[in-house]
Amino acid sequence: MRTFDPAVLAQFAAREGIAAGLLVWIEAKNRETSELEAIGLWTGVDHFEFSIGGQSRTYYGAGTLLRTDPLDSVVGLSVRSQTLVFSSIAPEVQQALRGYDPRLAPAEMHMAYFDKMTGNLLAEPMRVFKGLVNTVEIVTPAAGGAAEATVELLSASYRLTKSLAVKKSDQSLLARSPTDKFRQYTAVAGSIETIWGGLKAAKPGTGSEEKEETPRREDPGR
């Protein structure tokens, strides 16, 4: 259950409308330097610096984030999908989607609540979504059209759907530790015949075993 700051709860209780902004934070690899960098975008009319978890973050506004699907909260491990629409002509969006490699980049969404009269931030923004970037679609419009970029986010539970098989391959073990040879022969192990005693194991796919006579040893006492 989410716990709201008392100032935010007071605004809810007043039933006089809510002044809120949606924040999006993406951490992706820079295509030129291969370094991990972060960028923030939000629905506000100007750039704003927020403190989140003790860290100061700059979020770029002025129309960078145009709209989003309604946010929903679901109990359980089901994978949630969230679609965001950005202005693709904004330089910050260009950097996030073209200058960085956003595929599977970690992403977070927060809600920030403001005082309607003063415009001051009521409390630290509350996280409402955590996941990763799934797909990015940048549309080049016809003359007079709107230049938009659509980004689909998937919730963090998406990682639970990842197959574990790749973690057991020889290449994966070597990438983790160059001296790990435990699965060196995994790829060819199933194609090698093995003989245990008088039984010769069948090749994969034959579904049978071939019995081979073991040479009889003569008893010198007979």
C-alpha positions as protocol buffer text, in pm:
chain_id: "A"
residue {
  index: 1
  type: MET
  ca { x: 0 y: 0 z: 0 }
}
residue {
  index: 2
  type: ARG
  ca { x: 128 y: 346 z: -87 }
}
residue {
  index: 3
  type: THR
  ca { x: 184 y: 593 z: 193 }
}
residue {
  index: 4
  type: PHE
  ca { x: 116 y: 954 z: 100 }
}
residue {
  index: 5
  type: ASP
  ca { x: 268 y: 1256 z: 265 }
}
residue {
  index: 6
  type: PRO
  ca { x: 22 y: 1441 z: 497 }
}
residue {
  index: 7
  type: ALA
  ca { x: 39 y: 1752 z: 276 }
}
residue {
  index: 8
  type: VAL
  ca { x: -64 y: 1546 z: -26 }
}
residue {
  index: 9
  type: LEU
  ca { x: -343 y: 1378 z: 169 }
}
residue {
  index: 10
  type: ALA
  ca { x: -470 y: 1722 z: 273 }
}
residue {
  index: 11
  type: GLN
  ca { x: -488 y: 1824 z: -93 }
}
residue {
  index: 12
  type: PHE
  ca { x: -684 y: 1508 z: -171 }
}
residue {
  index: 13
  type: ALA
  ca { x: -923 y: 1573 z: 119 }
}
residue {
  index: 14
  type: ALA
  ca { x: -988 y: 1933 z: 10 }
}
residue {
  index: 15
  type: ARG
  ca { x: -1144 y: 1804 z: -315 }
}
residue {
  index: 16
  type: GLU
  ca { x: -1047 y: 2124 z: -494 }
}
residue {
  index: 17
  type: GLY
  ca { x: -845 y: 1965 z: -771 }
}
residue {
  index: 18
  type: ILE
  ca { x: -493 y: 1828 z: -785 }
}
residue {
  index: 19
  type: ALA
  ca { x: -178 y: 1988 z: -926 }
}
residue {
  index: 20
  type: ALA
  ca { x: 49 y: 1699 z: -1023 }
}
residue {
  index: 21
  type: GLY
  ca { x: 324 y: 1617 z: -1268 }
}
residue {
  index: 22
  type: LEU
  ca { x: 444 y: 1285 z: -1409 }
}
residue {
  index: 23
  type: LEU
  ca { x: 820 y: 1221 z: -1405 }
}
residue {
  index: 24
  type: VAL
  ca { x: 1006 y: 967 z: -1619 }
}
residue {
  index: 25
  type: TRP
  ca { x: 1367 y: 865 z: -1547 }
}
residue {
  index: 26
  type: ILE
  ca { x: 1566 y: 649 z: -1792 }
}
residue {
  index: 27
  type: GLU
  ca { x: 1918 y: 510 z: -1742 }
}
residue {
  index: 28
  type: ALA
  ca { x: 2072 y: 396 z: -2072 }
}
residue {
  index: 29
  type: LYS
  ca { x: 2409 y: 344 z: -2237 }
}
residue {
  index: 30
  type: ASN
  ca { x: 2552 y: 630 z: -2440 }
}
residue {
  index: 31
  type: ARG
  ca { x: 2600 y: 505 z: -2798 }
}
residue {
  index: 32
  type: GLU
  ca { x: 2926 y: 698 z: -2841 }
}
residue {
  index: 33
  type: THR
  ca { x: 3098 y: 649 z: -2507 }
}
residue {
  index: 34
  type: SER
  ca { x: 2928 y: 322 z: -2395 }
}
residue {
  index: 35
  type: GLU
  ca { x: 2894 y: 483 z: -2052 }
}
residue {
  index: 36
  type: LEU
  ca { x: 2572 y: 449 z: -1853 }
}
residue {
  index: 37
  type: GLU
  ca { x: 2394 y: 785 z: -1834 }
}
residue {
  index: 38
  type: ALA
  ca { x: 2056 y: 901 z: -1710 }
}
residue {
  index: 39
  type: ILE
  ca { x: 1801 y: 1156 z: -1826 }
}
residue {
  index: 40
  type: GLY
  ca { x: 1474 y: 1279 z: -1680 }
}
residue {
  index: 41
  type: LEU
  ca { x: 1164 y: 1403 z: -1863 }
}
residue {
  index: 42
  type: TRP
  ca { x: 835 y: 1526 z: -1719 }
}
residue {
  index: 43
  type: THR
  ca { x: 502 y: 1688 z: -1799 }
}
residue {
  index: 44
  type: GLY
  ca { x: 590 y: 2028 z: -1650 }
}
residue {
  index: 45
  type: VAL
  ca { x: 625 y: 2349 z: -1847 }
}
residue {
  index: 46
  type: ASP
  ca { x: 989 y: 2401 z: -1757 }
}
residue {
  index: 47
  type: HIS
  ca { x: 1296 y: 2216 z: -1634 }
}
residue {
  index: 48
  type: PHE
  ca { x: 1286 y: 2126 z: -1266 }
}
residue {
  index: 49
  type: GLU
  ca { x: 1526 y: 1973 z: -1015 }
}
residue {
  index: 50
  type: PHE
  ca { x: 1372 y: 1712 z: -783 }
}
residue {
  index: 51
  type: SER
  ca { x: 1524 y: 1531 z: -486 }
}
residue {
  index: 52
  type: ILE
  ca { x: 1440 y: 1160 z: -500 }
}
residue {
  index: 53
  type: GLY
  ca { x: 1584 y: 914 z: -251 }
}
residue {
  index: 54
  type: GLY
  ca { x: 1844 y: 1168 z: -144 }
}
residue {
  index: 55
  type: GLN
  ca { x: 1962 y: 1215 z: -502 }
}
residue {
  index: 56
  type: SER
  ca { x: 1916 y: 1537 z: -698 }
}
residue {
  index: 57
  type: ARG
  ca { x: 1771 y: 1477 z: -1044 }
}
residue {
  index: 58
  type: THR
  ca { x: 1706 y: 1723 z: -1325 }
}
residue {
  index: 59
  type: TYR
  ca { x: 1390 y: 1663 z: -1529 }
}
residue {
  index: 60
  type: TYR
  ca { x: 1335 y: 1840 z: -1860 }
}
residue {
  index: 61
  type: GLY
  ca { x: 990 y: 1973 z: -1935 }
}
residue {
  index: 62
  type: ALA
  ca { x: 857 y: 2228 z: -2183 }
}
residue {
  index: 63
  type: GLY
  ca { x: 652 y: 1972 z: -2375 }
}
residue {
  index: 64
  type: THR
  ca { x: 899 y: 1683 z: -2382 }
}
residue {
  index: 65
  type: LEU
  ca { x: 644 y: 1439 z: -2235 }
}
residue {
  index: 66
  type: LEU
  ca { x: 311 y: 1483 z: -2409 }
}
residue {
  index: 67
  type: ARG
  ca { x: 81 y: 1216 z: -2266 }
}
residue {
  index: 68
  type: THR
  ca { x: 61 y: 871 z: -2114 }
}
residue {
  index: 69
  type: ASP
  ca { x: -186 y: 591 z: -2056 }
}
residue {
  index: 70
  type: PRO
  ca { x: -373 y: 601 z: -1724 }
}
residue {
  index: 71
  type: LEU
  ca { x: -162 y: 459 z: -1444 }
}
residue {
  index: 72
  type: ASP
  ca { x: -295 y: 148 z: -1277 }
}
residue {
  index: 73
  type: SER
  ca { x: -181 y: -56 z: -978 }
}
residue {
  index: 74
  type: VAL
  ca { x: -204 y: -434 z: -993 }
}
residue {
  index: 75
  type: VAL
  ca { x: -134 y: -676 z: -709 }
}
residue {
  index: 76
  type: GLY
  ca { x: 77 y: -975 z: -809 }
}
residue {
  index: 77
  type: LEU
  ca { x: 353 y: -1058 z: -1053 }
}
residue {
  index: 78
  type: SER
  ca { x: 172 y: -986 z: -1378 }
}
residue {
  index: 79
  type: VAL
  ca { x: 370 y: -781 z: -1632 }
}
residue {
  index: 80
  type: ARG
  ca { x: 233 y: -428 z: -1663 }
}
residue {
  index: 81
  type: SER
  ca { x: 272 y: -226 z: -1981 }
}
residue {
  index: 82
  type: GLN
  ca { x: 283 y: 153 z: -1988 }
}
residue {
  index: 83
  type: THR
  ca { x: 285 y: 365 z: -2304 }
}
residue {
  index: 84
  type: LEU
  ca { x: 437 y: 714 z: -2310 }
}
residue {
  index: 85
  type: VAL
  ca { x: 425 y: 966 z: -2595 }
}
residue {
  index: 86
  type: PHE
  ca { x: 703 y: 1225 z: -2626 }
}
residue {
  index: 87
  type: SER
  ca { x: 771 y: 1513 z: -2859 }
}
residue {
  index: 88
  type: SER
  ca { x: 1039 y: 1371 z: -3088 }
}
residue {
  index: 89
  type: ILE
  ca { x: 1166 y: 1716 z: -3183 }
}
residue {
  index: 90
  type: ALA
  ca { x: 1267 y: 1803 z: -2826 }
}
residue {
  index: 91
  type: PRO
  ca { x: 1649 y: 1783 z: -2799 }
}
residue {
  index: 92
  type: GLU
  ca { x: 1628 y: 1598 z: -2465 }
}
residue {
  index: 93
  type: VAL
  ca { x: 1405 y: 1331 z: -2619 }
}
residue {
  index: 94
  type: GLN
  ca { x: 1642 y: 1301 z: -2915 }
}
residue {
  index: 95
  type: GLN
  ca { x: 1927 y: 1241 z: -2673 }
}
residue {
  index: 96
  type: ALA
  ca { x: 1730 y: 984 z: -2472 }
}
residue {
  index: 97
  type: LEU
  ca { x: 1608 y: 783 z: -2771 }
}
residue {
  index: 98
  type: ARG
  ca { x: 1883 y: 836 z: -3031 }
}
residue {
  index: 99
  type: GLY
  ca { x: 2194 y: 938 z: -2838 }
}
residue {
  index: 100
  type: TYR
  ca { x: 2136 y: 657 z: -2589 }
}
residue {
  index: 101
  type: ASP
  ca { x: 2053 y: 292 z: -2649 }
}
residue {
  index: 102
  type: PRO
  ca { x: 1716 y: 269 z: -2467 }
}
residue {
  index: 103
  type: ARG
  ca { x: 1644 y: -98 z: -2537 }
}
residue {
  index: 104
  type: LEU
  ca { x: 1583 y: -273 z: -2201 }
}
residue {
  index: 105
  type: ALA
  ca { x: 1711 y: 36 z: -2019 }
}
residue {
  index: 106
  type: PRO
  ca { x: 1592 y: 70 z: -1656 }
}
residue {
  index: 107
  type: ALA
  ca { x: 1310 y: 322 z: -1620 }
}
residue {
  index: 108
  type: GLU
  ca { x: 1112 y: 475 z: -1334 }
}
residue {
  index: 109
  type: MET
  ca { x: 801 y: 691 z: -1312 }
}
residue {
  index: 110
  type: HIS
  ca { x: 717 y: 922 z: -1023 }
}
residue {
  index: 111
  type: MET
  ca { x: 425 y: 1150 z: -938 }
}
residue {
  index: 112
  type: ALA
  ca { x: 499 y: 1496 z: -802 }
}
residue {
  index: 113
  type: TYR
  ca { x: 227 y: 1694 z: -624 }
}
residue {
  index: 114
  type: PHE
  ca { x: 233 y: 2075 z: -602 }
}
residue {
  index: 115
  type: ASP
  ca { x: 48 y: 2339 z: -402 }
}
residue {
  index: 116
  type: LYS
  ca { x: -215 y: 2486 z: -633 }
}
residue {
  index: 117
  type: MET
  ca { x: -171 y: 2840 z: -503 }
}
residue {
  index: 118
  type: THR
  ca { x: 206 y: 2871 z: -468 }
}
residue {
  index: 119
  type: GLY
  ca { x: 329 y: 2605 z: -708 }
}
residue {
  index: 120
  type: ASN
  ca { x: 564 y: 2468 z: -443 }
}
residue {
  index: 121
  type: LEU
  ca { x: 635 y: 2098 z: -425 }
}
residue {
  index: 122
  type: LEU
  ca { x: 432 y: 1941 z: -142 }
}
residue {
  index: 123
  type: ALA
  ca { x: 650 y: 1636 z: -85 }
}
residue {
  index: 124
  type: GLU
  ca { x: 916 y: 1419 z: -244 }
}
residue {
  index: 125
  type: PRO
  ca { x: 782 y: 1262 z: -565 }
}
residue {
  index: 126
  type: MET
  ca { x: 632 y: 916 z: -517 }
}
residue {
  index: 127
  type: ARG
  ca { x: 738 y: 628 z: -738 }
}
residue {
  index: 128
  type: VAL
  ca { x: 444 y: 475 z: -925 }
}
residue {
  index: 129
  type: PHE
  ca { x: 624 y: 253 z: -1176 }
}
residue {
  index: 130
  type: LYS
  ca { x: 956 y: 71 z: -1206 }
}
residue {
  index: 131
  type: GLY
  ca { x: 1060 y: -136 z: -1505 }
}
residue {
  index: 132
  type: LEU
  ca { x: 1244 y: -113 z: -1835 }
}
residue {
  index: 133
  type: VAL
  ca { x: 1208 y: 21 z: -2187 }
}
residue {
  index: 134
  type: ASN
  ca { x: 1064 y: -239 z: -2422 }
}
residue {
  index: 135
  type: THR
  ca { x: 1003 y: -69 z: -2757 }
}
residue {
  index: 136
  type: VAL
  ca { x: 1059 y: 275 z: -2910 }
}
residue {
  index: 137
  type: GLU
  ca { x: 881 y: 405 z: -3220 }
}
residue {
  index: 138
  type: ILE
  ca { x: 973 y: 743 z: -3370 }
}
residue {
  index: 139
  type: VAL
  ca { x: 735 y: 869 z: -3636 }
}
residue {
  index: 140
  type: THR
  ca { x: 836 y: 1127 z: -3896 }
}
residue {
  index: 141
  type: PRO
  ca { x: 512 y: 1310 z: -3977 }
}
residue {
  index: 142
  type: ALA
  ca { x: 392 y: 1465 z: -4298 }
}
residue {
  index: 143
  type: ALA
  ca { x: 410 y: 1842 z: -4338 }
}
residue {
  index: 144
  type: GLY
  ca { x: 210 y: 2007 z: -4064 }
}
residue {
  index: 145
  type: GLY
  ca { x: 186 y: 1687 z: -3857 }
}
residue {
  index: 146
  type: ALA
  ca { x: 304 y: 1627 z: -3502 }
}
residue {
  index: 147
  type: ALA
  ca { x: 646 y: 1468 z: -3451 }
}
residue {
  index: 148
  type: GLU
  ca { x: 601 y: 1211 z: -3179 }
}
residue {
  index: 149
  type: ALA
  ca { x: 790 y: 921 z: -3026 }
}
residue {
  index: 150
  type: THR
  ca { x: 607 y: 635 z: -2855 }
}
residue {
  index: 151
  type: VAL
  ca { x: 785 y: 444 z: -2580 }
}
residue {
  index: 152
  type: GLU
  ca { x: 652 y: 127 z: -2421 }
}
residue {
  index: 153
  type: LEU
  ca { x: 764 y: 39 z: -2070 }
}
residue {
  index: 154
  type: LEU
  ca { x: 728 y: -300 z: -1903 }
}
residue {
  index: 155
  type: SER
  ca { x: 716 y: -347 z: -1528 }
}
residue {
  index: 156
  type: ALA
  ca { x: 1007 y: -503 z: -1340 }
}
residue {
  index: 157
  type: SER
  ca { x: 823 y: -839 z: -1319 }
}
residue {
  index: 158
  type: TYR
  ca { x: 912 y: -882 z: -1688 }
}
residue {
  index: 159
  type: ARG
  ca { x: 1254 y: -1003 z: -1574 }
}
residue {
  index: 160
  type: LEU
  ca { x: 1087 y: -1307 z: -1418 }
}
residue {
  index: 161
  type: THR
  ca { x: 986 y: -1427 z: -1766 }
}
residue {
  index: 162
  type: LYS
  ca { x: 1347 y: -1447 z: -1884 }
}
residue {
  index: 163
  type: SER
  ca { x: 1466 y: -1797 z: -1959 }
}
residue {
  index: 164
  type: LEU
  ca { x: 1748 y: -1927 z: -1741 }
}
residue {
  index: 165
  type: ALA
  ca { x: 1896 y: -2154 z: -2008 }
}
residue {
  index: 166
  type: VAL
  ca { x: 2144 y: -1895 z: -2133 }
}
residue {
  index: 167
  type: LYS
  ca { x: 2295 y: -1872 z: -1786 }
}
residue {
  index: 168
  type: LYS
  ca { x: 2403 y: -2236 z: -1814 }
}
residue {
  index: 169
  type: SER
  ca { x: 2581 y: -2215 z: -2147 }
}
residue {
  index: 170
  type: ASP
  ca { x: 2958 y: -2242 z: -2177 }
}
residue {
  index: 171
  type: GLN
  ca { x: 2975 y: -1890 z: -2322 }
}
residue {
  index: 172
  type: SER
  ca { x: 2784 y: -1744 z: -2027 }
}
residue {
  index: 173
  type: LEU
  ca { x: 3008 y: -1911 z: -1772 }
}
residue {
  index: 174
  type: LEU
  ca { x: 3322 y: -1794 z: -1953 }
}
residue {
  index: 175
  type: ALA
  ca { x: 3188 y: -1439 z: -1969 }
}
residue {
  index: 176
  type: ARG
  ca { x: 3149 y: -1448 z: -1592 }
}
residue {
  index: 177
  type: SER
  ca { x: 3478 y: -1628 z: -1524 }
}
residue {
  index: 178
  type: PRO
  ca { x: 3732 y: -1706 z: -1803 }
}
residue {
  index: 179
  type: THR
  ca { x: 3861 y: -2007 z: -1609 }
}
residue {
  index: 180
  type: ASP
  ca { x: 3521 y: -2172 z: -1561 }
}
residue {
  index: 181
  type: LYS
  ca { x: 3532 y: -2482 z: -1785 }
}
residue {
  index: 182
  type: PHE
  ca { x: 3247 y: -2669 z: -1615 }
}
residue {
  index: 183
  type: ARG
  ca { x: 3025 y: -2671 z: -1928 }
}
residue {
  index: 184
  type: GLN
  ca { x: 3301 y: -2678 z: -2188 }
}
residue {
  index: 185
  type: TYR
  ca { x: 3162 y: -2988 z: -2361 }
}
residue {
  index: 186
  type: THR
  ca { x: 2788 y: -2927 z: -2312 }
}
residue {
  index: 187
  type: ALA
  ca { x: 2726 y: -2869 z: -2683 }
}
residue {
  index: 188
  type: VAL
  ca { x: 2869 y: -3208 z: -2788 }
}
residue {
  index: 189
  type: ALA
  ca { x: 2795 y: -3423 z: -2484 }
}
residue {
  index: 190
  type: GLY
  ca { x: 2471 y: -3561 z: -2628 }
}
residue {
  index: 191
  type: SER
  ca { x: 2633 y: -3685 z: -2949 }
}
residue {
  index: 192
  type: ILE
  ca { x: 2903 y: -3900 z: -2787 }
}
residue {
  index: 193
  type: GLU
  ca { x: 2839 y: -4270 z: -2724 }
}
residue {
  index: 194
  type: THR
  ca { x: 2927 y: -4395 z: -2379 }
}
residue {
  index: 195
  type: ILE
  ca { x: 2975 y: -4754 z: -2266 }
}
residue {
  index: 196
  type: TRP
  ca { x: 2900 y: -4860 z: -1911 }
}
residue {
  index: 197
  type: GLY
  ca { x: 2990 y: -5222 z: -1846 }
}
residue {
  index: 198
  type: GLY
  ca { x: 2820 y: -5434 z: -2111 }
}
residue {
  index: 199
  type: LEU
  ca { x: 2568 y: -5172 z: -2221 }
}
residue {
  index: 200
  type: LYS
  ca { x: 2639 y: -4913 z: -2485 }
}
residue {
  index: 201
  type: ALA
  ca { x: 2419 y: -4607 z: -2453 }
}
residue {
  index: 202
  type: ALA
  ca { x: 2220 y: -4532 z: -2769 }
}
residue {
  index: 203
  type: LYS
  ca { x: 2270 y: -4213 z: -2961 }
}
residue {
  index: 204
  type: PRO
  ca { x: 2014 y: -3940 z: -2883 }
}
residue {
  index: 205
  type: GLY
  ca { x: 1685 y: -3999 z: -3061 }
}
residue {
  index: 206
  type: THR
  ca { x: 1709 y: -4378 z: -3106 }
}
residue {
  index: 207
  type: GLY
  ca { x: 1524 y: -4452 z: -2784 }
}
residue {
  index: 208
  type: SER
  ca { x: 1696 y: -4784 z: -2731 }
}
residue {
  index: 209
  type: GLU
  ca { x: 2010 y: -4936 z: -2588 }
}
residue {
  index: 210
  type: GLU
  ca { x: 2237 y: -5172 z: -2770 }
}
residue {
  index: 211
  type: LYS
  ca { x: 2370 y: -5460 z: -2566 }
}
residue {
  index: 212
  type: GLU
  ca { x: 2727 y: -5549 z: -2634 }
}
residue {
  index: 213
  type: GLU
  ca { x: 2880 y: -5878 z: -2526 }
}
residue {
  index: 214
  type: THR
  ca { x: 3153 y: -5842 z: -2267 }
}
residue {
  index: 215
  type: PRO
  ca { x: 3448 y: -6072 z: -2341 }
}
residue {
  index: 216
  type: ARG
  ca { x: 3441 y: -6377 z: -2113 }
}
residue {
  index: 217
  type: ARG
  ca { x: 3748 y: -6414 z: -1894 }
}
residue {
  index: 218
  type: GLU
  ca { x: 3882 y: -6766 z: -1867 }
}
residue {
  index: 219
  type: ASP
  ca { x: 3925 y: -6904 z: -1518 }
}
residue {
  index: 220
  type: PRO
  ca { x: 4284 y: -7038 z: -1494 }
}
residue {
  index: 221
  type: GLY
  ca { x: 4174 y: -7287 z: -1230 }
}
residue {
  index: 222
  type: ARG
  ca { x: 3944 y: -7473 z: -1465 }
}
